[in-house]
Amino acid sequence: MIKIVVDRGRHAPQAFCDHCGKRIEKAKDGNYEWKGQISSGDASDLYLIHKACSYAFKQVTGDSLQTAELTLLPIRLGNNLEIDWDEANEMSEL
């Protein structure tokens, strides 16, 4: 899940594991996962999971989940949102 945390006086979105509840500090340590059997036009919930928690999370949910590297999520989501990356970078420096 994504939560807003006050970090150095600023409101910052941060990723937390949907299994253990702890912060995912580095993208390389996490995955995003979703129910694998969805039809075109349907949607699935998205889970942020530590790689170390992935197997346990799947055991608890009993779902057949698809997995992708968390590192890919910002790029894929940004592209789907048609983000102007140069503009976003300028705005983030305000």
Summary of the structure (lengths in Angstrom):
residues: 94
radius of gyration: 14.9
end to end distance: 25.7
largest distance: 44.1
contacts: 205
relative contact order: 0.17
helix: 35%
strand: 32%
